């Protein structure tokens, strides 16, 4: 299987000819598919043993993170960070103003794997929105975090939509497929939308989808941000 991509304008540089790759058409697996692979035909590991060991590994990660440790393995590297403004040098951590976030990067083993993946250049879906990046202002991160009640800036191509049409807009889709539509827009242009993230957004992983009825189309077109974002409730 190849990673398919197409090229879009690079809005992060002043060069009008610069492009960046947009990955498209990939599917994600969950714990279910991972367990099925571990227990595939010929394996001596039972599904029950695979699930138990998987839970033990996740529990070990949680334990050390709760104790304030970072994690460095062949698979992932995690380091703690604190976000928020401290009023002066005597100020202390206040959970109402400050948040603990974990920065996660891939370890050496996954990075070696990335060198073996094949790619295939394709053409973009015509007349579809192309969300490229989402900046979460409160956490000062891009394509990583959503802060409920905070402000976010979505940039890309063909981002105009009719906010008063409930079928169009920016939708935050949780892992359980529950959808949360953005209701408050602060500014709205074809290349950028600034909006308020719903304050009641539950913790979890989210897919960002922009839906729009673009000129020349009879049906609403969808564009998906390539990265999934995390919501962590303190």
TIKE-32390 format. One record per atom (N, C-alpha, C): x, y, z. Coordinates in steps of 0.001 Angstrom, whole numbers, padded with zeros to 6 digits, always signed. Layout:
N
XYZ;...
//
This chain:
234
+000843-001192+000000;+000000+000000+000000;+000884+001249+000000;+000521+002229-000805;+001287+003464-000917;+000563+004621-000232;+001343+005592+000236;+000758+006817+000770;+000504+007756-000406;-000758+008080-000635;-001124+008952-001752;-001110+010409-001297;-000665+011289-002202;-000591+012712-001866;-000811+013548-003120;-001223+014798-002894;-001253+015777-003975;-000641+017061-003451;-000325+017979-004328;+000363+019205-003944;-000608+020377-003866;-000421+021204-002832;-001222+022414-002648;-000270+023576-002386;-000792+024782-002514;+000020+025973-002265;+000534+025968-000826;+001801+026314-000653;+002405+026397+000678;+002190+027799+001227;+001270+027942+002175;+000938+029256+002733;+001921+029704+003806;+002890+028847+004143;+003815+029160+005227;+005067+029871+004730;+005229+030024+003415;+006398+030696+002871;+005947+031823+001949;+006808+032829+001719;+006423+033943+000828;+006536+033599-000652;+007179+032484-000990;+007351+032105-002390;+006019+031638-002965;+005482+032327-003990;+004164+031949-004529;+004175+030615-005268;+005358+030091-005605;+005438+028835-006326;+005636+027627-005414;+005934+027866-004149;+006163+026759-003217;+004893+025934-003042;+005071+024628-002918;+003949+023728-002659;+004273+022827-001475;+003241+022264-000901;+003410+021273+000148;+002531+020067-000177;+002911+018909+000355;+002153+017694+000080;+000975+017563+001028;-000140+017154+000480;-001332+016859+001270;-001632+015369+001110;-001518+014623+002212;-001787+013191+002162;-003296+012970+002042;-003689+011988+001240;-005115+011765+001004;-005404+010270+000884;-006646+009895+001174;-007117+008545+000889;-006602+007449+001800;-005988+007804+002931;-005501+006747+003821;-006579+006374+004841;-006475+005180+005383;-007388+004731+006429;-006600+004473+007704;-007254+004592+008838;-006603+004358+010123;-007078+003037+010714;-006205+002403+011478;-006582+001201+012211;-006721+001554+013690;-007428+000712+014422;-007631+000903+015857;-006990-000268+016602;-007201-000292+017930;-006699-001416+018727;-007207-002754+018192;-008437-002764+017662;-009036-003997+017153;-008181-004609+016051;-007788-003794+015066;-006990-004302+013953;-005582-004695+014411;-005036-003968+015377;-003704-004297+015891;-003723-005661+016573;-004750-005903+017397;-004868-007200+018079;-005065-008311+017058;-005877-008064+016032;-006108-009079+015005;-004811-009419+014269;-003961-008415+014041;-002692-008675+013371;-001758-009486+014270;-001692-009126+015548;-000826-009842+016482;-001235-011310+016588;-002548-011561+016518;-003053-012933+016699;-003395-013594+015363;-002794-013116+014264;-003066-013669+012943;-002669-015144+012888;-003067-015822+011827;-002801-017249+011656;-001304-017540+011795;-000995-018518+012617;+000393-018890+012850;+000967-018297+014112;+000284-017316+014703;+000768-016713+015937;+000393-017588+017132;+001267-017606+018127;+000993-018379+019344;+000315-017527+020415;+000041-016266+020094;-000564-015342+021061;-002075-015340+020869;-002799-015507+021960;-004259-015502+021895;-004775-014059+021941;-005992-013805+021436;-006563-012455+021527;-006623-011938+022964;-006963-012805+023904;-007043-012377+025310;-005674-011936+025819;-004620-012700+025477;-003266-012345+025913;-002806-011051+025257;-003134-010881+023972;-002728-009661+023265;-003388-008438+023884;-004689-008542+024172;-005399-007413+024776;-004866-007112+026168;-004583-008161+026947;-004078-007960+028311;-002717-007268+028285;-001825-007721+027410;-000502-007112+027320;-000574-005682+026798;-001476-005449+025853;-001669-004101+025319;-002103-003151+026443;-003059-003597+027259;-003526-002780+028374;-002418-002540+029395;-001573-003548+029617;-000459-003395+030555;+000527-002340+030065;+000817-002363+028780;+001750-001385+028221;+001185+000030+028330;-000090+000200+027965;-000736+001515+028068;-000768+001966+029530;-001110+001049+030433;-001146+001381+031859;+000204+001797+032390;+001277+001165+031910;+002632+001533+032342;+002971+002944+031874;+002607+003277+030644;+002828+004638+030151;+002086+005654+031024;+000824+005361+031319;+000022+006267+032139;+000636+006441+033520;+001106+005344+034106;+001690+005403+035452;+002888+006357+035488;+003818+006194+034562;+005023+007022+034597;+004723+008479+034244;+003775+008713+033348;+003395+010096+033035;+002759+010763+034245;+001913+010027+034974;+001276+010583+036175;+002292+010897+037275;+003436+010192+037258;+004479+010440+038245;+005388+011595+037833;+005137+012178+036655;+005938+013314+036211;+007127+012960+035345;+007239+011693+034930;+008353+011278+034089;+008082+011596+032624;+009151+011721+031844;+009064+011644+030400;+009236+010186+030004;+009010+009879+028729;+009155+008502+028235;+009986+008527+026957;+011025+007703+026916;+011845+007554+025711;+011967+006074+025383;+011321+005642+024317;+011397+004249+023870;+011711+004230+022382;+011848+003032+021832;+012059+002898+020391;+010841+003361+019597;+009678+003392+020273;+008438+003689+019575;+007998+005140+019724;+007989+005653+020954;+007552+007031+021166;+008453+007734+022163;+008494+009058+022048;+009151+009916+023018;+008113+010908+023529;+007981+011011+024846;+006991+011892+025446;+007688+012799+026457;+007383+014079+026412;+007918+014991+027422;+006786+015887+027929;+006768+016169+029227;+005721+017042+029771;+006040+018513+029518;+005010+019311+029384;+005166+020759+029271;+004004+021433+029993;+004193+022689+030354;+003147+023466+031033;+002829+024685+030184;+001534+024880+029905;+001104+026010+029101;+000287+026976+029940;+000312+028227+029548;-000416+029260+030269;+000526+030381+030688;-000055+031496+031079;+000721+032676+031459;+000857+032749+032974;+002095+032943+033454;+002362+033169+034868;+002536+034666+035080;+001845+035225+036069;+001767+036672+036242;+003103+037295+036626;+003904+036573+037377;+005231+037056+037760;+006043+035866+038250;+007291+036101+038697;+008170+035000+039092;+007727+034311+040374;+006833+034936+041140;+006328+034317+042370;+005046+033523+042141;+004488+033629+040936;+003252+032932+040616;+003490+031426+040603;+002440+030649+040899;+002528+029193+040914;+001488+028580+039991;+001649+027299+039738;+000726+026590+038857;-000691+026645+039405;-001622+027036+038562;-003041+027129+038912;-003811+026425+037800;-004506+025347+038119;-005181+024541+037097;-006270+025308+036353;-006727+026432+036909;-007726+027229+036208;-007088+028119+035137;-005757+028322+035227;-005054+029180+034266;-003968+028455+033480;-003537+027313+033988;-002420+026598+033379;-002823+025151+033085;-002182+024575+032081;-002488+023191+031700;-001193+022421+031469;-001207+021153+031843;-000100+020255+031544;-000407+019559+030224;+000533+019611+029297;+000394+018946+028007;+001578+018006+027810;+001338+016918+027119;+002412+015991+026802;+002748+016113+025317;+004011+016379+025034;+004493+016468+023661;+004967+015079+023234;+004430+014590+022145;+004736+013229+021706;+005386+013265+020328;+006520+012584+020184;+007162+012395+018888;+007451+010913+018704;+007633+010512+017474;+007918+009111+017189;+009363+008770+017543;+009564+007540+018000;+010899+007069+018323;+011648+006567+017094;+012869+006075+017309;+013749+005672+016211;+013133+004564+015358;+012447+003630+015991;+011933+002484+015227;+010866+002911+014231;+009939+003766+014668;+008916+004253+013750;+009531+005129+012662;+010523+005932+013026;+011164+006787+012030;+011881+005964+010967;+012458+004824+011364;+013070+003936+010376;+012003+003362+009447;+010840+003051+010017;+009746+002513+009215;+009309+003500+008133;+009299+004786+008461;+008833+005798+007511;+009695+005844+006259;+010952+005423+006363;+011842+005435+005209;+011513+004322+004222;+010725+003346+004654;+010408+002197+003799;+009057+002328+003097;+008292+003380+003437;+006956+003534+002862;+007056+004122+001461;+006292+003578+000528;+006265+004083-000837;+005160+005130-000977;+005335+006036-001931;+004368+007108-002140;+003836+007088-003572;+002708+007770-003747;+002100+007880-005072;+001454+009254-005202;+001885+010016-006199;+001317+011346-006418;+000010+011230-007182;-001031+011926-006693;-002339+011910-007339;-002797+013345-007573;-003947+013483-008183;-004552+014795-008385;-005564+015064-007275;-005668+016314-006812;-006644+016621-005758;-008073+016491-006256;-008983+016237-005314;-010403+016203-005659;-010822+017607-006100;-011384+017715-007304;-011708+019042-007832;-012815+019699-007026;-012655+020994-006853;-013663+021818-006188;-014042+021316-004798;-013094+020802-004073;-013346+020402-002688;-012537+021307-001769;-013036+021591-000567;-012245+022381+000387;-010962+021627+000746;-009888+022367+000993;-008619+021755+001381;-008122+022418+002670;-008542+021945+003844;-007972+022457+005103;-006523+021980+005219;-005599+022902+005554;-004192+022542+005596;-003608+022565+007001;-004007+023535+007809;-003441+023602+009164;-004425+024275+010102;-004369+023868+011362;-005205+024472+012397;-004330+024890+013572;-004306+026186+013844;-003548+026718+014985;-004480+026895+016169;-004153+026251+017278;-004888+026422+018529;-004195+027536+019308;-004864+028679+019457;-004212+029864+020024;-003818+029642+021480;-004683+029039+022280;-004417+028877+023713;-003182+028028+023981;-002989+026977+023181;-001850+026072+023396;-000650+026420+022521;-000840+027363+021589;+000228+027773+020670;+000766+026569+019887;-000141+025701+019433;+000251+024515+018672;-000459+024512+017320;+000103+023770+016378;-000486+023630+015044;-000716+022146+014772;-001963+021808+014418;-002360+020425+014092;-002044+019452+015226;-002245+019891+016469;-001985+019025+017615;-003133+019010+018614;-003593+020203+019026;-004475+020312+020188;-005682+021184+019862;-006822+020877+020503;-007989+021753+020528;-008269+022126+021976;-008378+023417+022254;-008676+023879+023609;-010139+024311+023677;-011012+023550+024357;-012432+023916+024425;-012620+025345+024932;-013454+026120+024227;-013698+027499+024596;-012669+028465+024061;-011594+027957+023456;-010535+028812+022935;-010763+029191+021479;-009780+029891+020928;-009840+030364+019547;-008926+029531+018667;-009367+029252+017442;-008558+028482+016492;-008576+029171+015139;-007477+029000+014398;-007366+029542+013046;-007131+028399+012075;-008081+028208+011158;-007968+027171+010136;-007562+027823+008824;-006473+027332+008213;-006026+027873+006940;-006058+026784+005878;-006171+027220+004626;-006231+026255+003541;-006727+026895+002261;-007441+026121+001461;-007939+026566+000161;-009420+026222+000041;-010185+027134-000529;-011634+026950-000733;-012361+026667+000584;-012177+027553+001535;-012764+027360+002867;-014063+028145+003066;-014563+028816+002041;-015807+029577+002182;-017011+028632+002230;-017964+028948+003126;-019201+028168+003233;-020289+029066+003795;-021525+028599+003743;-022650+029346+004305;-022902+028856+005723;-022609+029703+006695;-022726+029298+008089;-024177+029059+008493;-025115+029735+007829;-026530+029551+008196;-027141+028284+007599;-026359+027524+006823;-026802+026222+006313;-026226+025147+007237;-027056+024424+007984;-026543+023442+008943;-025746+022306+008312;-025873+022123+006983;-025110+021070+006309;-023683+021514+006000;-023446+022827+006079;-022129+023360+005790;-021464+023837+007086;-020153+024054+007020;-019458+024589+008186;-018255+023753+008581;-017745+024040+009764;-016624+023292+010332;-017183+022316+011355;-016839+021044+011191;-017341+019995+012063;-016163+019314+012769;-016293+019130+014074;-015301+018418+014874;-015879+017036+015141;-015248+016005+014601;-015802+014649+014651;-014988+013800+015607;-015645+013323+016671;-014972+012525+017697;-014742+011098+017201;-013948+010342+017958;-013631+008964+017584;-014883+008088+017524;-015914+008426+018323;-017158+007662+018302;-018135+008163+017236;-017642+009054+016326;-018391+009630+015204;-019388+010697+015620;-019399+011071+016899;-020238+012190+017322;-019695+013473+016697;-020591+014310+016145;-020173+015522+015463;-020529+016767+016274;-019597+017721+016297;-019803+019004+016975;-019547+020109+015955;-020594+020831+015606;-020463+021884+014596;-020015+023185+015262;-019083+023882+014622;-018633+025183+015110;-019721+026211+014827;-020131+026931+015857;-021225+027900+015717;-020752+029351+015679;-019586+029637+016264;-019111+031025+016370;-017903+031238+015467;-018097+032053+014427;-017010+032443+013547;-016587+033865+013881;-015282+034097+013976;-014763+035439+014240;-014366+036141+012952;-013868+035403+011982;-013625+035925+010632;-013663+034751+009673;-013989+035046+008410;-014220+033949+007465;-013808+034383+006069;-012759+033753+005548;-012267+034040+004206;-011975+032718+003499;-011734+032785+002201;-011506+031577+001419;-010258+030818+001852;-009268+031539+002384;-008006+030897+002777;-007849+030787+004290;-008776+031357+005061;-008607+031327+006522;-009951+031526+007226;-010173+030724+008268;-011353+030878+009114;-010888+030925+010571;-011310+031962+011288;-011016+032065+012713;-012317+031813+013469;-012288+030901+014440;-013525+030516+015101;-013284+030166+016561;-014389+030064+017298;-014339+029648+018694;-014609+028149+018775;-013752+027436+019462;-013921+025997+019661;-015045+025779+020679;-015980+024887+020424;-017079+024658+021384;-016554+024380+022787;-017096+025092+023774;-016605+024984+025156;-016942+023633+025777;-017985+022965+025289;-018430+021696+025879;-017800+020480+025212;-016766+020691+024416;-016147+019589+023678;-015542+018565+024642;-015973+017292+024589;-015423+016269+025489;-013980+015929+025126;-013268+015337+026082;-011894+014905+025837;-011870+013798+024785;-010785+013721+024023;-010645+012668+023030;-009936+013147+021788;-009962+012300+020763;-009299+012577+019492;-010341+013023+018467;-010007+014063+017682;-010984+014638+016761;-010423+014774+015346;-011317+014544+014384;-011046+014835+012984;-011735+016151+012641;-011028+017040+011944;-011592+018329+011559;-012036+018256+010111;-013308+018534+009877;-013868+018433+008528;-014580+019728+008175;-014270+020271+007004;-014970+021460+006517;-015873+021042+005361;-017138+021423+005456;-018129+021072+004443;-018657+022346+003801;-018682+022354+002470;-019100+023565+001765;-019781+023211+000452;-020750+024037+000073;-021383+023923-001233;-020706+024954-002125;-019731+024499-002892;-018912+025399-003690;-019553+025674-005049;-019122+026755-005643;-019673+027176-006929;-019498+026073-007973;-020569+025799-008707;-020513+024784-009746;-020850+023384-009267;-021142+023246-007965;-021468+021933-007406;-022906+021914-006908;-023563+020754-007044;-024913+020601-006513;-024906+019989-005120;-023815+019303-004783;-023724+018626-003498;-022640+019258-002634;-022820+019128-001321;-021825+019629-000371;-020547+018803-000496;-019410+019486-000595;-018111+018831-000665;-017443+018886+000709;-016626+017864+000984;-015961+017770+002284;-014449+017819+002110;-013796+018512+003040;-012341+018520+003103;-011911+018236+004527;-010913+017371+004698;-010514+016922+006026;-009087+017357+006338;-008891+017906+007523;-007546+018230+007980;-006753+016927+008090;-005517+016879+007566;-004796+015595+007537;-004440+015027+008897;-004318+015871+009926;-003922+015388+011256;-005121+015361+012197;-005148+014366+013075;-006153+014315+014132;-005668+015141+015314;-006610+015820+016006;-006271+016703+017109;-006794+016146+018425;-006130+016512+019499;-006470+015991+020821;-007112+017053+021690;-008138+016646+022429;-008728+017473+023478;-008484+016793+024811;-007827+017509+025716;-007544+016972+027052;-008245+017849+028076;-009123+017266+028878;-009843+018012+029905;-009112+017813+031233;-008701+018917+031853;-007978+018816+033130;-008974+018546+034267;
//
